[in-house]
Amino acid sequence: MKKINLLKVSDLCISVEGHNLLKNLNLNAKTGDVIAIIGPNGAGKSSFLKTLMHHYAFKVTKGDIKFNGKSIKNASTDEIAKLGFFYLAQNPMELEGVKLIDLYKIIANAHSSKKIDPISLHNLVTPRFNELNMDLDLLKRNNNVNFSGGQKKKNELVQMFLMNNNVLLLDEVDSGCDVDSLKIIAREINKIKKDKIIILISHQEQLLKQIKPTKYIIIANHKVAESGNGQNLFKALEKGFSKYAKTPVKKQEMDSLKDVF
């Protein structure tokens, strides 16, 4: 019988550089839930996901984050990652001098009880590359350097699969992807979603239609402005966000914070 993981966010208030960013956020998720976070640009959606990973720039000023009944709001990022959380950034980091195959080797060894030999690593990675329609020549290149948007996101998915995470925080996994890449990514997420907690940010209705979230929340005006089940998600998207006052966050979503993960 598979383990059911529980994530509970209660009355969460977040600040950055002394500025209030988000207030009184509540979210309950269990294994099998796919929660879409939508809303106007600059509302703090990405900041919320980064806070769940204890990003250094964001401070929890009130409320709690519990995973399987235990508070993790003060846990370090590496401790949260060891619990099975994975954050996929909007703009995955480029690592000059770090070949992709070497990065995969480090990840695989960190999640195995014994050292991974080259053949075993090849047997782990090759099927993933085939499923994602990735060229194996990418393994010889530096991580994400001169990769297309779709290649970067697929690379992150391979890392995610190697880690076998329980909680997936997907920050615009669809950005920079062409139509074919989008279909492939949606297909691979659908294969694993029943065994994970997935919280994803997306502006593309096409991806959401393919993944079919079970719940959605709209973040606007620094709070959860609306929430509902997945069946009503597309009605909410159809209405748009114009009814919410546009109060763009000034310093909280600075360009200098976009790529810090």
Salt bridges, closest charged atoms under 4 A:
ASP33 OD1 - LYS30 NZ 3.74
ASP33 OD2 - LYS215 NZ 3.48
GLU94 OE2 - LYS152 NZ 3.36
GLU131 OE1 - ARG128 NH1 3.10
ASP137 OD1 - LYS140 NZ 3.95
GLU172 OE2 - HIS203 NE2 3.37
GLU188 OE2 - ARG187 NE 2.95
GLU188 OE2 - LYS191 NZ 3.09
ASP195 OD1 - LYS2 NZ 3.54
ASP195 OD2 - LYS194 NZ 3.76
GLU205 OE2 - LYS209 NZ 3.38
GLU226 OE1 - LYS243 NZ 3.59
ASP255 OD1 - LYS258 NZ 2.99
